[in-house]
């Protein structure tokens, strides 16, 4: 996520025609250990349609740390043809990172910090 306030694609799913309950979590960390505020906006989208969005923020700390922000989204998504749905994020801090593994104590939780699932309901 080299440019601040620009959406970058994280996890994605390719959905065949139908209606789905889609749920996911995206975790973004600031680039360095500094006393900063980190604000992240996330959304489910395909480039033209946004199905869900949210924003989260960490307050500036009194000591240096990697600001970590996690956002969970859920949506009912209906598509008429095969469609790739992205879970994207934009961060206030340039060079932020969408992480697959939580930065602290994540040794037994590899590749579980960001992801999405879909359940076809119709």
N, C-alpha and C positions, 0 to 999 in steps of 0.2 A: 504494500500500500504506500508507494513512494510519494504520492501527492496527497496533501491534506484535503479533506472534504470532497473526495472523489470516490465513487463506488467501485469496489473491486469484488469480483466473484469469488465466493467461498464454495461450500458444498453445493452440489447440484443433483437433480434427479431428472430423468427423461420419462415423461408420463404419456402413455397411450391415451386415445380419446376416452373420456369418462369424467366422473366426479370423484374427487379424492379429499380425504382429511390429511393435511400435511402439517407436520410438526418438526421443529428443529431448534437447535441451539448453536449460536456462534460466539466464539470467545476471541477477543482482540486484546493484544498487549501493546503498550507503548514501546517505542524503540530502545529506550535506555533507562537506566535507573536515575531518575531526576524527580525533583519536587514539582510535579505538573498536575494539571487538570486534564483528564481524558474524557472526551465525549464521543460516543459512537452511535451512529444511526444504522439500522439494519432493515432489510426488506426481502420479501419473496417477490421475485419479478422474472420476466423473460425478455426484457429489453423494451417492450411496449406496454405491458400490463403489470401493475403492482397489486398483489393480492393482500399483503399485510406489511406493516412497518411499525417500528418502535425506536425509541432512543433511550440511552442510558449514559450516566455520567459518574465519574469518580471525582472526589474533591481533592485538591492539592494536599499532599502529605507534609508532615513536619520533618520527615527524613526521606532520603532517597529510596525509591522503589520503582519497580516496573508496574505502572498502573494497568490493571487487568479489568476488562469490562465484559460481561456476559449478557447476551440477550436471547430470550426464547420467543419464538413466534409460532402461531397456529393459524390455519386458514382452511376454508373449504374452497377448493380450486376445481373449476370445470374447464376442460379443454376439449376442442373438437377434433384435433389432430395431434400426432406425436409432438410434444412440446417439452423443451428443457426448461425447468424451473430452477433458478439460481437463488441461493441465500447469500446476498451480498451485504457489504458493510462499507461505510465511509467513516473516517476518524478525524478528529480535530488535529491530532499530531501526525505530521508527515512521517513516513517510514514505519508506521505501526504495522503489526503483523496479525493476520488471522491464524490462530494456532490450532494445531491438531491435538496437541498434548498440553495440559495445563502446565504453566511454568514452575509452579511450586508443588512439590510432593506428587508429581505426576508419573513417577517411574512405573507404577503398576496400572496406570490408566492411559496407556499409549493410544493415540488416535481416538479419543473420546470427548475432547473439548469442543469440537465443532462437527455438526452433522445434521442430517435431516432424514425423515422417513415419511412414506406416504401409504395410506390405507385406502384402497378403492372402495367407495361406498355406493356407486351407481354406474 
